[in-house]
Amino acid sequence: MDEEGKAVLLSKIRVLRRGEKRRTLKFLKIPESTYYKWKKVLSQEGVSGLMKRKRKPYTPWNKLMPQEEADVVAAAKEHTEMSPREIAVLLTDTGAFSVSEKTVQRILKRHNLLAIRPKEEEPAAKEWHTKTQRPDEMWQMDGTIMFVTNWGYYKYIPVLDDFSRRVMNDRLMFDESGYSASDAVEISLAEAKSLGHTLDRHPLLLTDNGAAFSGWVLADYLENRGMRHIFGRPYHPQTQGKVERFNRTIKDHIFVVNYDSPDKLQAAMTEAVKWYNNRPHESLHNVSPNDVYAGRMEEILQQRARKKALTIERRKIYNLGK
């Protein structure tokens, strides 16, 4: 309908009573809101105002700039092992702009780069009843079995800082005895001190009540070290949920191949622990255990907030100025 037809129609409908007006508009399949909009335009701009106008394409104010989207695609192609969440964190922390996980996911889907991945790390099971407030307040320890082809079974006894989730040791053990557990703690204490942690108060150690952890050997060692030892609930491994979660994650990461010597498995374990400690954890606001353990968490979160604010301002200028 051209502008003159609209004007004629408006003049005829205007004189109708309200009920008749409504029925007529319904018969003509013209929404009441459209009728009143035309009426307003006619009174303000005349017949010429009723001409159809091409709407300006809508551009969201926060749409990524072309270079930003190109950077997301390039990062995804370079780091094929990373999830959209990890790519978003990488670009936000090392790039020139801030980007969310959902935005990365949409871009990768549009470019057919969204690979089918294993389910993202689940949160650890029920935590210890009192949340820790600082690194080295409490460590969790648990043993897990590792297999080496033609060599048999080895044990890995990780010690994990409850607050930061940083894993303090990566050495394989021949067994899961009290002596091996004591060695794992000793290695972890040395690691903490090498990172500048004075350990004025030794960490509280949380384990299950397995033979290696409940025997006299570890008890004597901890007493000599001045460390307190507490046990999780019997038959309730979720109390050590964080270290249990780590054990599953690390096995999924390294056992994509078989190892035919202890040295090869040890090298893989060292790299896997390094990967885990440097990887951003969703439960730590996408900060890595290494950064949390070093006390850099608040600084990183503040930097991200500043970068996000600057990114928003740049996108507003770019998108709304078109």
C-alpha positions as CSV (number, residue, x, y, z in Angstrom):
1,M,0.0,0.0,0.0
2,D,1.4,3.4,-1.0
3,E,1.3,6.5,1.1
4,E,-1.8,7.9,-0.6
5,G,-3.7,4.7,0.0
6,K,-2.7,4.8,3.7
7,A,-3.9,8.4,4.0
8,V,-7.3,7.5,2.4
9,L,-7.7,4.5,4.6
10,L,-6.9,6.5,7.7
11,S,-9.4,9.1,6.9
12,K,-12.2,6.5,6.5
13,I,-11.3,4.5,9.6
14,R,-10.9,7.6,11.8
15,V,-14.6,8.5,11.6
16,L,-15.7,5.0,12.8
17,R,-16.7,4.2,16.3
18,R,-14.2,2.4,18.4
19,G,-15.8,-1.1,18.1
20,E,-16.3,-0.7,14.4
21,K,-12.8,0.7,14.0
22,R,-11.4,-2.4,15.8
23,R,-13.4,-4.8,13.6
24,T,-12.4,-3.0,10.4
25,L,-8.7,-3.1,11.3
26,K,-9.0,-6.8,12.2
27,F,-10.7,-7.5,8.9
28,L,-8.0,-5.6,7.0
29,K,-5.3,-7.5,9.1
30,I,-3.8,-4.2,10.2
31,P,-2.6,-4.2,13.8
32,E,-4.0,-1.4,16.0
33,S,-0.4,-0.3,16.9
34,T,0.3,0.1,13.1
35,Y,-2.9,2.2,12.7
36,Y,-2.0,4.6,15.5
37,K,1.6,4.8,14.3
38,W,0.4,5.8,10.8
39,K,-2.0,8.3,12.3
40,K,0.8,9.9,14.3
41,V,3.1,10.1,11.3
42,L,0.3,11.6,9.2
43,S,-0.4,14.3,11.7
44,Q,3.3,15.2,12.2
45,E,4.8,14.7,8.7
46,G,1.9,14.7,6.3
47,V,1.3,12.1,3.5
48,S,4.9,12.0,2.5
49,G,5.8,10.6,6.0
50,L,3.8,7.5,5.2
51,M,6.2,6.3,2.6
52,K,8.0,3.1,3.4
53,R,11.4,3.7,4.8
54,K,14.2,1.3,4.7
55,R,15.3,0.5,8.2
56,K,18.9,0.9,9.0
57,P,20.4,-2.5,9.8
58,Y,20.6,-3.0,13.5
59,T,24.1,-3.5,14.8
60,P,24.5,-4.6,18.5
61,W,26.7,-2.1,20.3
62,N,28.8,-4.8,21.8
63,K,29.4,-6.8,18.6
64,L,33.0,-7.9,18.2
65,M,35.1,-5.9,15.7
66,P,36.4,-7.8,12.6
67,Q,39.9,-8.0,14.0
68,E,38.7,-9.4,17.3
69,E,36.7,-12.1,15.6
70,A,39.7,-12.9,13.4
71,D,41.9,-13.2,16.6
72,V,39.3,-15.7,18.1
73,V,39.4,-17.8,15.0
74,A,43.2,-17.8,14.8
75,A,43.5,-18.7,18.5
76,A,41.1,-21.6,18.0
77,K,43.1,-22.9,15.0
78,E,46.4,-22.6,16.9
79,H,45.1,-24.1,20.2
80,T,42.9,-27.0,19.0
81,E,43.2,-28.7,22.4
82,M,41.5,-25.8,24.2
83,S,37.9,-25.4,25.0
84,P,36.0,-22.1,24.2
85,R,36.3,-21.2,27.9
86,E,40.1,-21.6,27.8
87,I,40.4,-19.7,24.5
88,A,38.3,-16.8,26.1
89,V,40.6,-16.7,29.1
90,L,43.7,-16.8,26.9
91,L,42.6,-14.0,24.7
92,T,41.4,-11.9,27.7
93,D,44.6,-12.3,29.6
94,T,47.1,-12.0,26.7
95,G,45.2,-10.2,24.0
96,A,44.1,-6.6,23.5
97,F,40.5,-7.2,24.2
98,S,38.1,-9.1,26.5
99,V,35.8,-11.8,25.2
100,S,33.3,-14.2,26.9
101,E,33.1,-17.9,26.6
102,K,29.7,-17.8,25.0
103,T,30.9,-15.3,22.3
104,V,33.8,-17.6,21.5
105,Q,31.5,-20.6,21.3
106,R,29.2,-18.8,18.8
107,I,32.1,-17.7,16.6
108,L,33.6,-21.2,16.5
109,K,30.3,-22.7,15.7
110,R,29.8,-20.2,12.8
111,H,33.3,-21.1,11.4
112,N,32.8,-24.9,12.0
113,L,35.6,-24.9,14.5
114,L,33.5,-26.2,17.5
115,A,34.9,-29.7,18.0
116,I,33.2,-32.3,20.0
117,R,35.1,-32.3,23.3
118,P,35.0,-34.3,26.5
119,K,32.7,-32.9,29.1
120,E,34.2,-29.9,30.9
121,E,35.7,-30.6,34.3
122,E,33.0,-31.2,36.9
123,P,33.2,-29.4,40.2
124,A,34.8,-31.3,43.0
125,A,32.4,-33.2,45.2
126,K,31.3,-32.0,48.6
127,E,34.1,-30.0,50.2
128,W,35.6,-30.1,53.7
129,H,33.1,-28.5,56.0
130,T,35.2,-25.3,56.6
131,K,36.4,-23.5,53.5
132,T,40.1,-22.5,53.5
133,Q,40.9,-18.9,53.3
134,R,44.6,-18.9,52.2
135,P,47.2,-21.1,50.5
136,D,48.9,-23.7,52.7
137,E,46.1,-23.7,55.2
138,M,45.2,-27.3,54.3
139,W,46.6,-29.8,51.9
140,Q,44.7,-32.8,50.6
141,M,46.6,-36.1,49.8
142,D,45.4,-39.3,48.1
143,G,46.9,-42.1,46.2
144,T,46.2,-43.4,42.7
145,I,47.5,-46.3,40.6
146,M,49.5,-45.8,37.4
147,F,50.4,-48.7,35.0
148,V,53.5,-49.1,32.9
149,T,53.6,-51.7,30.2
150,N,55.9,-54.6,31.0
151,W,56.8,-52.9,34.3
152,G,53.7,-53.2,36.3
153,Y,51.9,-50.8,38.6
154,Y,53.3,-47.6,40.2
155,K,51.7,-45.2,42.6
156,Y,51.2,-41.5,42.5
157,I,50.4,-39.7,45.7
158,P,49.5,-36.1,44.8
159,V,49.5,-33.4,47.5
160,L,47.0,-30.6,46.5
161,D,46.7,-27.2,48.2
162,D,43.0,-26.9,49.1
163,F,42.7,-23.2,48.6
164,S,44.4,-22.8,45.2
165,R,44.1,-26.4,44.0
166,R,47.8,-26.3,43.1
167,V,49.4,-29.7,43.0
168,M,52.7,-29.7,44.9
169,N,54.5,-32.8,43.7
170,D,54.7,-35.0,40.6
171,R,57.0,-37.9,41.6
172,L,55.9,-41.5,41.0
173,M,56.4,-43.9,43.9
174,F,57.0,-47.6,43.9
175,D,54.2,-48.2,46.4
176,E,51.6,-46.5,48.5
177,S,53.3,-47.0,51.9
178,G,53.7,-44.7,54.9
179,Y,57.2,-44.0,53.7
180,S,56.1,-43.0,50.2
181,A,53.3,-40.8,51.7
182,S,55.9,-39.1,53.9
183,D,58.2,-38.6,50.9
184,A,55.3,-37.0,49.0
185,V,54.7,-34.5,51.9
186,E,58.4,-33.7,52.2
187,I,58.7,-33.0,48.4
188,S,55.7,-30.8,48.7
189,L,57.1,-28.8,51.6
190,A,60.3,-28.3,49.7
191,E,58.3,-27.1,46.6
192,A,56.3,-24.6,48.7
193,K,59.5,-23.2,50.2
194,S,61.1,-22.9,46.7
195,L,58.2,-20.8,45.7
196,G,58.8,-18.3,48.6
197,H,56.2,-19.7,51.0
198,T,57.7,-19.5,54.5
199,L,55.3,-22.0,56.0
200,D,55.4,-20.4,59.4
201,R,52.4,-22.5,60.1
202,H,52.5,-25.9,58.5
203,P,49.5,-27.0,56.5
204,L,46.8,-29.2,58.0
205,L,46.9,-32.5,56.1
206,L,43.6,-34.1,55.0
207,T,43.6,-37.8,53.8
208,D,41.4,-40.8,53.9
209,N,42.0,-43.5,56.4
210,G,43.9,-45.9,54.0
211,A,46.7,-48.0,55.4
212,A,49.4,-45.7,54.1
213,F,47.9,-42.7,55.7
214,S,46.7,-44.1,59.0
215,G,49.8,-46.0,60.0
216,W,52.6,-45.1,62.4
217,V,55.2,-44.2,59.8
218,L,53.3,-41.1,58.4
219,A,52.1,-40.3,61.9
220,D,55.7,-40.1,63.2
221,Y,56.9,-38.1,60.2
222,L,54.1,-35.5,60.6
223,E,54.7,-35.2,64.4
224,N,58.3,-34.5,63.8
225,R,57.3,-31.9,61.2
226,G,54.8,-30.3,63.5
227,M,51.9,-31.0,61.1
228,R,48.4,-31.9,62.1
229,H,46.6,-34.7,60.4
230,I,42.9,-35.2,60.0
231,F,41.0,-38.0,58.2
232,G,37.9,-37.7,56.0
233,R,34.8,-39.7,56.8
234,P,35.2,-43.4,56.4
235,Y,33.8,-44.8,53.1
236,H,33.1,-41.2,52.0
237,P,35.9,-40.2,49.6
238,Q,34.1,-37.0,48.5
239,T,35.6,-35.3,51.6
240,Q,38.8,-35.2,49.5
241,G,36.8,-34.1,46.5
242,K,39.4,-31.8,45.0
243,V,42.3,-34.3,45.0
244,E,39.9,-37.0,43.8
245,R,38.9,-34.8,40.9
246,F,42.5,-34.1,40.1
247,N,43.3,-37.8,40.0
248,R,40.6,-38.4,37.4
249,T,41.6,-35.3,35.3
250,I,45.3,-36.2,35.3
251,K,44.6,-39.8,34.2
252,D,42.3,-38.7,31.4
253,H,45.1,-36.3,30.3
254,I,48.1,-38.6,30.2
255,F,46.7,-42.1,29.5
256,V,45.8,-41.4,25.9
257,V,48.9,-43.5,25.1
258,N,50.6,-46.5,26.8
259,Y,54.0,-46.0,28.5
260,D,56.6,-48.7,28.2
261,S,59.0,-47.4,30.8
262,P,58.7,-45.6,34.2
263,D,60.9,-42.7,32.9
264,K,58.5,-42.0,30.1
265,L,55.5,-42.1,32.5
266,Q,57.4,-39.8,34.9
267,A,58.1,-37.3,32.1
268,A,54.5,-37.3,31.1
269,M,53.4,-36.9,34.7
270,T,55.7,-33.9,35.2
271,E,54.2,-32.2,32.1
272,A,50.7,-33.1,33.1
273,V,51.0,-31.5,36.5
274,K,52.6,-28.4,35.0
275,W,49.6,-28.3,32.5
276,Y,47.1,-28.7,35.4
277,N,48.7,-26.0,37.5
278,N,48.9,-23.5,34.7
279,R,45.4,-24.2,33.4
280,P,42.6,-21.7,34.3
281,H,40.0,-23.4,36.6
282,E,36.4,-22.4,36.4
283,S,36.0,-22.8,40.1
284,L,38.8,-20.3,40.7
285,H,37.1,-17.6,38.5
286,N,39.2,-18.9,35.5
287,V,42.5,-18.2,37.3
288,S,45.1,-20.9,37.3
289,P,46.2,-22.7,40.5
290,N,49.7,-21.3,40.1
291,D,48.4,-17.7,40.1
292,V,46.1,-18.3,43.0
293,Y,48.9,-20.0,45.0
294,A,51.2,-17.0,44.2
295,G,48.6,-14.5,45.5
296,R,47.9,-13.0,42.0
297,M,44.2,-13.8,41.8
298,E,42.8,-10.4,42.8
299,E,45.3,-8.6,40.5
300,I,44.3,-10.7,37.5
301,L,40.6,-10.2,38.2
302,Q,41.1,-6.5,38.4
303,Q,43.1,-6.4,35.2
304,R,40.3,-8.3,33.4
305,A,37.7,-5.9,34.7
306,R,39.6,-2.9,33.4
307,K,40.2,-4.6,30.0
308,K,36.5,-5.5,29.8
309,A,35.5,-1.8,30.4
310,L,38.0,-0.6,27.8
311,T,36.8,-3.2,25.3
312,I,33.1,-2.2,25.8
313,E,33.9,1.5,25.2
314,R,35.9,0.7,22.0
315,R,33.1,-1.5,20.6
316,K,30.5,1.2,21.4
317,I,32.4,3.8,19.5
318,Y,33.0,1.4,16.6
319,N,29.5,-0.1,16.3
320,L,27.4,2.9,17.1
321,G,29.5,5.3,15.0
322,K,28.8,3.4,11.8
